[in-house]
Amino acid sequence: MEKFFHSVILDKEKCMGCTNCIKRCPTEAIRVRDGKAQIISERCIDCGECIRVCPHHAKRARFDHLSGLDNYSYKIALPAPALFGQFNNLDDIDIVLTGLKKMGFDEVYEVARSAELVSDATRKLMQQGHLERPIISSACPAVVRLIRVRFPELCSHVLPLNSPMETAARFVKKEARKKTGLPLEKIGAFFITPCPAKVTDTKCPISTKTSYVDGAIAISEIFPALVEKMEKAETVEPLMQCGVIGVGWASSGGEAAALLNDKYLAADGVDNVIRVLEELEDERIKELDFIELNACAGGCVGGVLCVENAYVAKARLQRLRRYLPVSQNHLEEGIPPCMQWQDNLEFAPVLKLSDDMGEALRMMADIDKICDKLPGLDCGSCGAPTCRAFAEDVVRGSAKENECIFILREEIKQVAQALSSMGGFVPGHHKEADSDER
């Protein structure tokens, strides 16, 4: 396993060095050097914003493919709630679930089912009153990684429950083992994912040592074949076991509304998420019990691996929910251990300047000095997202001061003046002298 697995990767052949991506990255993980973008691996949280804004499609997500099913004797599909919003005029989730079975899956377990269980578990934890308020949802892996990298003081506020994706995989694989008699390694659970962050979470999870999800297949990858199977299905199996609460998790506000508590906040889009986290860090938000944050605009329906516009998908889900019960899944007793985090969320100091405090302070002072020389325009022409980020690159030794076009212009101007003074040449002087002679 790679030290830093990333589902978001760069195709340098397509990269034109346009700097669109460096402006959108929430952790300043991208630089443009020698005309090509570079991703700083330890800073990347796989939110997919660079994929969304790249006009040349030089950023893309890697994910698993349907061919991976051949490695398992029993295959289980784990469709994300966002999948149901991709189809026009859908009035029965069973049509989608039947289509998945016809694609080669032996069983289908809606992640919306486990979302209802996570909602139930969250309500129980909030009633116990032991968690720091406001509690921050742990459902979006991009947000969890963002907090881990940029907001260390908020790590203790993150809900210590596995995501619905991971919870679904753990429940269904254990049930399948009892039903089939097969060992877990012969049972494959494949998540149908709307975003690259969840792909990363299956390969390199934060809250647990190993994920029970064996593969993550993009909605955009599976969509054409699934539509074909759905259209050809002569009979529809009664497979659906989720309700309004579970399906509601697909769009922003769905998770928070399921808590039946009005002291909550729901924000979506990485810029809005950062603003909320900054206010939380500054202790300007205290009166809330729960905060739901989604890195993608609109929630999971806005993931870059979806095929439909986020707001169209959300509208479709709102219509679809009219046909559903409120909820079909509840915890009978306490919260099972398989739903809880094995490890606490810990700060990942990938942005710190040095392990040595004295050295870090010296570097910070050097950064301030360089910043004073810079124009403060954050134009991105140097290949860094901001002037301060560029100054940090210079201090770290990965950039040179004259890569700023304003500093370079001043240097060229000084060289020209030095050359002219050395030769007694003043620009325009000869021209004027020739004119006088004439």
C-alpha positions as CSV (number, residue, x, y, z in Angstrom):
1,M,0.0,0.0,0.0
2,E,1.3,3.5,-0.9
3,K,2.0,5.8,2.1
4,F,-0.3,8.3,0.6
5,F,-2.9,6.7,-1.7
6,H,-4.7,9.2,-3.8
7,S,-7.6,8.7,-6.1
8,V,-7.0,12.1,-7.7
9,I,-4.2,11.9,-10.2
10,L,-2.6,14.2,-12.8
11,D,-2.2,13.6,-16.5
12,K,0.8,15.8,-17.3
13,E,0.3,15.3,-21.1
14,K,-3.0,17.2,-20.9
15,C,-1.9,19.8,-18.3
16,M,-1.4,23.3,-19.9
17,G,-0.2,24.9,-16.7
18,C,-3.2,27.3,-16.6
19,T,-3.2,27.6,-12.7
20,N,-7.0,27.1,-12.4
21,C,-6.5,24.2,-10.0
22,I,-4.1,26.0,-7.6
23,K,-6.7,28.6,-6.8
24,R,-9.3,26.0,-5.9
25,C,-7.3,23.5,-3.8
26,P,-8.4,23.9,-0.1
27,T,-5.1,22.7,1.3
28,E,-2.8,24.5,-1.2
29,A,-1.6,21.0,-2.4
30,I,-1.0,22.0,-6.1
31,R,1.8,24.0,-7.6
32,V,2.7,24.8,-11.3
33,R,6.4,24.2,-12.0
34,D,8.0,24.2,-15.5
35,G,4.6,24.7,-17.1
36,K,3.0,21.6,-15.4
37,A,0.9,21.2,-12.3
38,Q,2.3,19.1,-9.4
39,I,0.3,17.7,-6.6
40,I,1.9,17.7,-3.1
41,S,0.9,14.2,-2.1
42,E,0.8,14.6,1.7
43,R,-1.4,17.7,1.5
44,C,-4.0,16.3,-0.9
45,I,-7.4,15.3,0.6
46,D,-8.9,14.0,-2.7
47,C,-11.8,16.4,-2.6
48,G,-11.9,16.5,-6.4
49,E,-12.1,20.3,-6.8
50,C,-9.2,20.3,-9.2
51,I,-11.0,17.7,-11.4
52,R,-14.1,19.9,-11.3
53,V,-12.3,23.1,-12.5
54,C,-9.6,21.8,-14.8
55,P,-10.6,23.0,-18.4
56,H,-8.2,20.5,-20.0
57,H,-9.3,17.4,-18.1
58,A,-5.7,17.0,-16.8
59,K,-7.0,15.8,-13.4
60,R,-8.9,12.6,-13.1
61,A,-10.0,10.1,-10.5
62,R,-8.8,6.5,-10.4
63,F,-11.3,3.9,-9.2
64,D,-12.1,0.2,-9.4
65,H,-13.8,-1.4,-12.4
66,L,-16.5,-4.0,-12.9
67,S,-13.8,-6.5,-13.8
68,G,-12.8,-6.6,-10.1
69,L,-16.0,-8.7,-9.5
70,D,-14.2,-11.7,-11.0
71,N,-11.9,-11.9,-8.0
72,Y,-14.7,-12.8,-5.6
73,S,-17.1,-15.8,-5.3
74,Y,-19.9,-13.6,-3.9
75,K,-20.4,-10.0,-5.0
76,I,-22.3,-7.3,-3.2
77,A,-23.2,-3.9,-4.6
78,L,-23.3,-1.0,-2.2
79,P,-25.1,1.8,-4.1
80,A,-24.7,5.3,-2.6
81,P,-28.0,7.2,-2.1
82,A,-26.8,9.7,-4.7
83,L,-27.1,7.0,-7.4
84,F,-30.9,7.1,-7.3
85,G,-30.9,10.8,-8.3
86,Q,-29.2,10.1,-11.6
87,F,-32.2,8.6,-13.4
88,N,-35.0,10.6,-15.0
89,N,-38.6,9.7,-14.0
90,L,-37.5,7.1,-11.5
91,D,-40.4,6.2,-9.2
92,D,-39.1,2.9,-7.8
93,I,-35.7,2.3,-6.3
94,D,-36.2,-1.5,-6.8
95,I,-35.7,-0.9,-10.6
96,V,-32.1,0.3,-9.9
97,L,-31.4,-2.4,-7.4
98,T,-32.7,-5.1,-9.9
99,G,-30.5,-3.6,-12.6
100,L,-27.4,-3.9,-10.3
101,K,-28.2,-7.6,-9.7
102,K,-28.5,-8.2,-13.5
103,M,-25.0,-6.7,-13.9
104,G,-23.5,-9.6,-12.0
105,F,-23.9,-8.7,-8.3
106,D,-25.3,-11.5,-6.1
107,E,-26.7,-9.1,-3.6
108,V,-27.5,-5.4,-3.2
109,Y,-27.4,-3.5,0.1
110,E,-28.3,0.1,-0.1
111,V,-25.9,2.4,1.7
112,A,-29.1,4.4,2.6
113,R,-30.0,1.5,5.0
114,S,-26.8,2.0,7.0
115,A,-27.2,5.8,6.8
116,E,-30.4,5.3,8.8
117,L,-28.5,3.3,11.3
118,V,-25.8,5.9,11.6
119,S,-28.5,8.6,12.2
120,D,-29.9,6.4,14.9
121,A,-26.5,5.9,16.5
122,T,-25.8,9.7,16.3
123,R,-29.0,10.4,18.1
124,K,-28.0,8.0,20.9
125,L,-24.5,9.5,21.2
126,M,-26.0,13.0,21.4
127,Q,-28.4,11.9,24.1
128,Q,-25.5,10.6,26.2
129,G,-23.9,14.0,26.1
130,H,-20.3,12.9,26.2
131,L,-19.1,14.4,22.9
132,E,-17.8,17.9,22.4
133,R,-20.4,20.3,21.0
134,P,-21.0,21.1,18.3
135,I,-20.5,17.6,16.9
136,I,-19.1,17.6,13.3
137,S,-20.3,14.8,10.9
138,S,-17.7,12.3,9.9
139,A,-19.6,11.1,6.7
140,C,-17.6,13.2,4.2
141,P,-14.1,11.8,4.1
142,A,-12.8,14.9,2.3
143,V,-14.0,17.1,5.2
144,V,-12.5,14.7,7.8
145,R,-9.1,14.9,6.0
146,L,-9.4,18.7,5.7
147,I,-9.9,19.0,9.5
148,R,-7.1,16.6,10.1
149,V,-4.7,18.7,8.0
150,R,-5.9,22.3,8.6
151,F,-8.0,22.4,11.8
152,P,-6.3,20.3,14.6
153,E,-8.3,21.9,17.4
154,L,-11.5,20.5,15.8
155,C,-10.4,16.9,15.6
156,S,-12.1,16.1,18.9
157,H,-15.4,17.4,17.6
158,V,-15.7,14.9,14.8
159,L,-18.3,12.2,15.2
160,P,-16.5,8.9,16.0
161,L,-18.7,6.8,13.8
162,N,-17.8,5.0,10.6
163,S,-19.4,6.4,7.5
164,P,-22.6,4.7,6.1
165,M,-20.4,3.2,3.3
166,E,-18.1,1.4,5.8
167,T,-21.0,0.5,8.1
168,A,-22.9,-1.1,5.2
169,A,-19.9,-3.1,4.1
170,R,-19.3,-4.5,7.6
171,F,-22.9,-5.5,8.2
172,V,-23.5,-7.0,4.9
173,K,-20.3,-9.0,4.6
174,K,-20.8,-10.6,8.0
175,E,-24.3,-11.5,7.0
176,A,-23.1,-12.9,3.7
177,R,-20.5,-15.0,5.5
178,K,-23.2,-16.6,7.7
179,K,-25.5,-17.1,4.7
180,T,-23.0,-18.5,2.2
181,G,-20.4,-20.1,4.5
182,L,-17.6,-18.4,2.5
183,P,-14.7,-16.7,4.2
184,L,-14.7,-12.9,4.1
185,E,-11.9,-12.7,1.6
186,K,-14.1,-14.5,-1.0
187,I,-16.9,-12.0,-0.5
188,G,-16.5,-8.7,-2.3
189,A,-18.3,-5.5,-1.4
190,F,-18.3,-2.8,-4.1
191,F,-19.4,0.8,-3.3
192,I,-20.9,2.7,-6.2
193,T,-19.3,6.1,-5.4
194,P,-20.1,9.7,-6.3
195,C,-16.7,11.1,-5.4
196,P,-13.0,10.3,-5.4
197,A,-12.6,11.0,-1.6
198,K,-14.6,7.8,-0.9
199,V,-12.4,5.8,-3.2
200,T,-9.4,7.0,-1.1
201,D,-11.3,6.1,2.1
202,T,-11.6,2.5,0.9
203,K,-7.9,2.2,0.2
204,C,-6.4,4.3,3.0
205,P,-9.0,4.7,5.8
206,I,-8.4,7.1,8.7
207,S,-10.7,5.8,11.3
208,T,-10.0,2.1,11.0
209,K,-7.0,0.0,10.0
210,T,-8.7,-1.8,7.1
211,S,-11.8,-1.1,5.2
212,Y,-14.4,-3.8,4.5
213,V,-15.1,-2.2,1.1
214,D,-13.2,-4.2,-1.5
215,G,-13.7,-1.8,-4.4
216,A,-15.2,1.6,-5.3
217,I,-16.7,2.0,-8.7
218,A,-17.6,5.4,-10.0
219,I,-21.3,6.2,-10.7
220,S,-20.2,7.6,-14.1
221,E,-18.5,4.2,-14.9
222,I,-21.4,2.0,-14.1
223,F,-24.2,4.3,-15.3
224,P,-24.4,3.4,-19.0
225,A,-24.4,-0.4,-18.4
226,L,-26.9,0.0,-15.5
227,V,-29.4,2.0,-17.6
228,E,-29.3,-0.8,-20.2
229,K,-30.0,-3.5,-17.6
230,M,-32.8,-1.5,-16.1
231,E,-34.5,-1.0,-19.4
232,K,-34.3,-4.7,-20.2
233,A,-35.5,-5.9,-16.8
234,E,-38.8,-7.7,-17.3
235,T,-39.5,-8.2,-13.6
236,V,-38.5,-6.1,-10.7
237,E,-37.4,-7.7,-7.5
238,P,-38.7,-6.2,-4.2
239,L,-35.2,-5.4,-2.8
240,M,-35.5,-1.9,-1.3
241,Q,-35.1,-1.6,2.5
242,C,-34.5,2.1,3.0
243,G,-36.6,5.2,3.6
244,V,-36.8,8.9,3.4
245,I,-34.1,9.4,6.0
246,G,-31.5,7.2,4.3
247,V,-32.1,8.6,0.8
248,G,-32.0,12.1,2.2
249,W,-28.3,11.7,3.0
250,A,-27.6,12.1,-0.7
251,S,-28.0,15.9,-0.6
252,S,-26.9,18.6,1.8
253,G,-28.9,18.8,5.0
254,G,-30.3,15.3,4.8
255,E,-28.1,13.8,7.6
256,A,-28.6,16.8,9.9
257,A,-32.4,16.7,9.4
258,A,-32.5,13.0,10.3
259,L,-31.4,13.8,13.9
260,L,-34.8,15.4,14.6
261,N,-33.0,18.3,16.3
262,D,-33.3,21.9,15.1
263,K,-30.0,23.1,16.5
264,Y,-27.9,22.2,13.5
265,L,-26.1,23.7,10.6
266,A,-25.6,22.2,7.1
267,A,-23.0,23.6,4.7
268,D,-21.8,22.3,1.3
269,G,-19.1,23.4,-1.1
270,V,-15.5,23.4,0.1
271,D,-15.3,27.2,0.4
272,N,-18.3,27.3,2.6
273,V,-17.1,24.4,4.6
274,I,-13.8,26.2,5.3
275,R,-15.6,29.3,6.4
276,V,-17.7,27.3,8.9
277,L,-14.6,25.5,10.2
278,E,-12.8,28.8,10.7
279,E,-15.6,30.2,12.7
280,L,-15.8,27.1,14.8
281,E,-12.0,27.3,15.4
282,D,-12.5,30.9,16.5
283,E,-15.3,29.8,18.8
284,R,-17.8,32.0,17.1
285,I,-20.3,29.1,16.7
286,K,-21.3,27.7,20.0
287,E,-25.1,27.4,20.1
288,L,-25.3,24.4,17.8
289,D,-25.4,20.7,18.6
290,F,-24.5,19.3,15.2
291,I,-22.8,20.4,12.0
292,E,-23.1,18.6,8.7
293,L,-20.4,19.5,6.2
294,N,-20.1,18.3,2.6
295,A,-17.1,19.2,0.4
296,C,-19.2,18.9,-2.8
297,A,-21.7,21.6,-3.6
298,G,-25.2,20.2,-3.0
299,G,-23.9,17.2,-1.1
300,C,-23.0,13.8,-2.5
301,V,-25.2,14.4,-5.5
302,G,-22.6,17.1,-6.5
303,G,-19.7,14.6,-6.6
304,V,-17.4,14.8,-9.6
305,L,-18.1,11.1,-10.4
306,C,-21.8,11.6,-10.8
307,V,-23.4,12.1,-14.2
308,E,-26.3,14.4,-13.4
309,N,-26.3,18.1,-12.4
310,A,-26.4,18.2,-8.6
311,Y,-29.6,20.3,-8.4
312,V,-31.4,18.2,-10.9
313,A,-30.5,15.1,-9.0
314,K,-31.6,16.7,-5.7
315,A,-35.0,17.6,-7.3
316,R,-35.4,14.0,-8.5
317,L,-34.6,12.6,-5.0
318,Q,-37.2,14.9,-3.5
319,R,-39.9,13.5,-5.8
320,L,-38.7,9.9,-5.3
321,R,-38.9,10.3,-1.5
322,R,-42.6,10.8,-1.7
323,Y,-43.0,7.1,-2.3
324,L,-40.9,6.0,0.6
325,P,-41.5,5.3,4.3
326,V,-39.8,7.5,6.8
327,S,-37.2,4.9,7.9
328,Q,-36.8,1.2,7.8
329,N,-33.7,0.7,9.8
330,H,-33.1,1.1,13.6
331,L,-30.6,-0.1,16.2
332,E,-32.3,-2.6,18.5
333,E,-29.9,-2.0,21.4
334,G,-26.7,0.0,21.8
335,I,-24.2,1.0,19.1
336,P,-22.4,-2.0,17.7
337,P,-18.5,-1.9,17.9
338,C,-18.3,-2.3,14.1
339,M,-20.0,1.2,13.7
340,Q,-17.5,2.9,15.9
341,W,-14.0,4.3,15.1
342,Q,-11.1,2.1,16.0
343,D,-8.7,5.1,16.1
344,N,-9.2,8.7,17.3
345,L,-8.8,11.4,14.7
346,E,-5.3,12.9,15.0
347,F,-3.8,16.0,13.6
348,A,-1.6,15.4,10.5
349,P,1.1,18.1,10.6
350,V,1.8,18.2,6.9
351,L,1.7,22.0,6.7
352,K,4.1,22.7,9.5
353,L,7.5,24.3,8.5
354,S,9.8,22.2,10.8
355,D,9.8,19.8,13.7
356,D,12.3,22.1,15.4
357,M,10.4,25.1,17.0
358,G,13.4,27.5,16.7
359,E,13.9,26.6,13.0
360,A,10.1,27.0,12.3
361,L,10.1,30.5,13.9
362,R,13.2,31.4,11.8
363,M,11.5,30.2,8.6
364,M,8.3,32.1,9.5
365,A,10.3,35.3,9.9
366,D,11.9,34.7,6.5
367,I,8.5,34.1,5.0
368,D,7.3,37.4,6.4
369,K,10.3,39.2,4.9
370,I,9.7,37.7,1.5
371,C,6.0,38.6,1.7
372,D,6.9,42.2,2.2
373,K,8.7,42.2,-1.1
374,L,5.8,40.6,-3.0
375,P,2.9,42.6,-4.5
376,G,0.2,40.7,-2.5
377,L,-2.0,40.2,-5.6
378,D,-2.2,36.4,-5.3
379,C,-2.1,36.3,-9.1
380,G,-0.8,32.7,-9.3
381,S,1.7,33.5,-12.1
382,C,4.5,32.1,-9.9
383,G,2.7,28.7,-9.8
384,A,1.6,29.1,-6.2
385,P,-1.9,29.9,-5.0
386,T,-1.0,32.9,-2.9
387,C,1.9,35.2,-2.3
388,R,2.4,33.8,1.1
389,A,2.4,30.2,-0.2
390,F,5.0,31.3,-2.8
391,A,7.1,32.8,0.0
392,E,6.9,29.6,1.9
393,D,8.0,27.7,-1.2
394,V,11.0,30.0,-1.5
395,V,12.0,29.4,2.2
396,R,11.5,25.6,1.8
397,G,13.8,25.8,-1.3
398,S,11.3,24.6,-3.9
399,A,11.0,28.0,-5.6
400,K,13.2,31.1,-6.3
401,E,12.2,34.7,-5.6
402,N,12.6,35.8,-9.2
403,E,9.8,33.3,-10.2
404,C,7.5,36.1,-9.1
405,I,7.1,38.2,-12.3
406,F,7.0,41.4,-10.4
407,I,10.3,40.7,-8.7
408,L,11.7,39.5,-12.0
409,R,10.6,42.7,-13.7
410,E,12.4,44.8,-11.0
411,E,15.5,42.7,-11.4
412,I,15.5,43.2,-15.2
413,K,15.0,46.9,-14.7
414,Q,17.9,47.1,-12.3
415,V,20.2,45.1,-14.7
416,A,19.2,47.4,-17.6
417,Q,20.0,50.5,-15.5
418,A,23.3,49.0,-14.5
419,L,24.3,48.2,-18.1
420,S,23.3,51.7,-19.2
421,S,25.4,53.4,-16.5
422,M,28.4,51.2,-17.2
423,G,28.5,52.2,-20.9
424,G,27.4,55.8,-20.3
425,F,24.4,55.0,-22.3
426,V,21.1,56.6,-21.5
427,P,18.1,55.2,-23.3
428,G,16.9,57.7,-26.0
429,H,20.1,59.9,-25.6
430,H,21.7,58.9,-29.0
431,K,18.4,59.4,-30.7
432,E,18.2,62.9,-29.3
433,A,21.8,63.6,-30.2
434,D,21.4,62.5,-33.7
435,S,18.4,64.8,-33.9
436,D,20.5,67.8,-32.7
437,E,23.2,67.1,-35.2
438,R,20.7,67.1,-38.0
